Amino acid sequence: MRICGWADVLDQADRVLLARVDEAAAAGEDSPLQNMLALMDVAQRAAARGDLRVAATSATGALSVTCSAIGRRAAHMILPGAVRPSAAL
């Protein structure tokens, strides 16, 4: 029985991430996931070397960057029929 290691997990995550970014690009969309690609690649290579500290730091950084990008996009979105907070006063 083969046990899946961190390098394997991060490699799979990198592949899924790349596929999602490619799907967004094919649809003509700009994906905030694009920001994660480089850091996830660093994380996967570090895990393959056995350097889990760098792998964890890079993976955490990738998530932080992406969450920030998604938050900035969400802050500018107004749903149809929604009232802006300043207009409600």
C-alpha positions in Angstrom: 0.0 0.0 0.0 1.4 3.4 -1.0 1.0 6.3 1.3 0.4 9.6 -0.3 2.9 12.2 0.8 2.7 16.0 0.9 4.5 16.3 -2.4 1.8 14.1 -4.0 -1.0 16.1 -2.4 0.4 19.4 -3.5 1.1 18.0 -7.0 -2.5 17.1 -7.4 -3.6 20.5 -6.0 -1.3 22.2 -8.5 -2.8 20.2 -11.4 -6.4 21.0 -10.4 -5.5 24.7 -9.9 -3.9 24.8 -13.4 -6.9 23.2 -14.9 -9.3 25.8 -13.3 -7.1 28.7 -14.4 -7.1 27.3 -18.0 -10.9 26.9 -17.9 -11.3 30.5 -16.8 -8.9 31.7 -19.5 -10.8 29.7 -22.2 -14.0 31.4 -21.0 -12.3 34.8 -21.3 -12.3 35.3 -17.5 -9.6 36.6 -15.3 -9.1 34.1 -12.5 -7.9 35.1 -9.0 -6.5 31.6 -8.9 -3.8 32.7 -11.3 -2.0 34.3 -8.3 -1.7 30.9 -6.6 0.1 29.1 -9.4 3.7 30.1 -8.7 3.4 29.7 -4.9 1.8 26.3 -5.2 4.6 25.2 -7.6 7.2 26.3 -5.0 5.2 24.4 -2.3 5.1 21.2 -4.3 8.8 21.3 -5.2 9.8 22.1 -1.6 7.6 19.1 -0.3 9.3 16.9 -2.9 12.7 17.8 -1.4 11.3 17.1 2.1 11.3 20.8 3.1 7.9 20.9 4.7 8.5 24.3 6.3 8.9 26.0 3.0 6.1 23.9 1.5 3.7 25.0 4.2 4.7 28.6 4.1 4.3 28.7 0.3 0.9 26.9 0.3 -0.3 29.2 3.1 0.9 32.3 1.2 -0.9 31.1 -1.9 -4.1 30.8 -0.1 -3.7 34.2 1.6 -3.0 35.9 -1.8 -6.0 34.3 -3.4 -8.4 35.1 -0.5 -7.3 38.7 -0.6 -7.9 38.9 -4.4 -11.3 37.3 -4.0 -12.2 39.7 -1.2 -11.2 42.7 -3.2 -13.4 41.5 -6.1 -16.3 40.8 -3.8 -16.1 44.3 -2.2 -16.8 45.8 -5.6 -19.7 43.6 -6.5 -23.2 44.7 -5.8 -26.0 42.1 -6.3 -29.1 43.1 -8.4 -31.6 44.7 -6.1 -29.1 45.2 -3.3 -28.8 48.5 -1.5 -25.4 50.0 -1.0 -24.7 50.5 2.8 -24.2 54.3 2.3 -27.6 54.5 0.5 -29.4 52.8 3.4 -28.6 55.7 5.8 
